[in-house]
Amino acid sequence: MQSQNPMIADFVKLANSAAGTFAGMTREARESARERLKEAMGGMDFVSREEFDAVKAMAAKARDENDALAERIAALEAKHAKS
């Protein structure tokens, strides 16, 4: 059953318009905040996960090679000390 009162109909239209406007403002504020965060984070010097993993693997390989060379030097020094 619908009301025939034009004042109530106008109030309902106003409430619907306000709700739509509020939803639009919320969406716009969220997008604006997201854009500001992207701009702020973009100015910082971060590395990607892939770059970090690549450098981590290179460091592990260098450590292993360093350990192997240290063992070779120790063996050569021991051999040299005997002669």
C-alpha positions as CSV (number, residue, x, y, z in Angstrom):
1,M,0.0,0.0,0.0
2,Q,1.6,3.3,-1.1
3,S,1.0,6.6,0.6
4,Q,-0.6,9.4,-1.4
5,N,1.0,12.1,0.8
6,P,3.3,14.1,-1.5
7,M,5.3,15.2,1.5
8,I,6.3,11.7,2.4
9,A,7.1,10.9,-1.3
10,D,9.3,14.0,-1.4
11,F,11.0,12.9,1.8
12,V,11.6,9.4,0.4
13,K,13.1,10.9,-2.8
14,L,15.4,13.2,-0.7
15,A,16.5,10.2,1.5
16,N,17.3,8.1,-1.6
17,S,19.2,11.0,-3.2
18,A,21.2,11.6,0.1
19,A,22.0,7.8,0.3
20,G,23.3,7.8,-3.3
21,T,25.3,11.0,-2.7
22,F,26.8,9.5,0.4
23,A,27.7,6.3,-1.4
24,G,29.4,8.3,-4.1
25,M,31.3,10.4,-1.6
26,T,32.5,7.3,0.2
27,R,33.7,5.7,-3.1
28,E,35.5,8.9,-4.1
29,A,37.1,9.3,-0.7
30,R,38.4,5.7,-0.8
31,E,39.8,6.1,-4.3
32,S,41.4,9.4,-3.3
33,A,43.1,7.9,-0.3
34,R,44.3,4.9,-2.3
35,E,45.8,7.3,-4.9
36,R,47.5,9.4,-2.2
37,L,49.0,6.2,-0.7
38,K,50.3,5.1,-4.1
39,E,51.9,8.4,-4.6
40,A,53.5,8.4,-1.1
41,M,54.8,4.8,-1.5
42,G,56.0,5.5,-5.1
43,G,58.4,8.1,-3.8
44,M,60.0,5.6,-1.5
45,D,62.8,3.4,-2.7
46,F,61.4,-0.1,-2.3
47,V,62.4,-3.2,-4.1
48,S,60.1,-5.8,-5.5
49,R,59.9,-9.3,-4.0
50,E,61.6,-10.8,-7.1
51,E,64.5,-8.4,-6.9
52,F,64.9,-9.2,-3.2
53,D,64.9,-13.0,-3.8
54,A,67.4,-12.6,-6.6
55,V,69.8,-10.6,-4.4
56,K,69.3,-13.1,-1.5
57,A,70.2,-16.0,-3.8
58,M,73.3,-14.2,-5.1
59,A,74.4,-13.5,-1.5
60,A,73.9,-17.2,-0.5
61,K,76.0,-18.3,-3.6
62,A,78.7,-15.8,-2.7
63,R,78.8,-17.1,0.8
64,D,79.1,-20.7,-0.4
65,E,81.9,-19.7,-2.8
66,N,83.7,-17.8,0.0
67,D,83.5,-20.9,2.3
68,A,84.9,-23.1,-0.5
69,L,87.8,-20.7,-1.2
70,A,88.6,-20.5,2.5
71,E,88.8,-24.3,2.6
72,R,91.1,-24.3,-0.4
73,I,93.3,-21.6,1.1
74,A,93.6,-23.6,4.4
75,A,94.5,-26.8,2.4
76,L,97.1,-24.9,0.4
77,E,98.6,-23.3,3.5
78,A,98.8,-26.7,5.2
79,K,100.5,-28.2,2.2
80,H,102.9,-25.3,2.0
81,A,103.7,-25.6,5.7
82,K,104.7,-29.3,5.3
83,S,107.1,-28.5,2.5
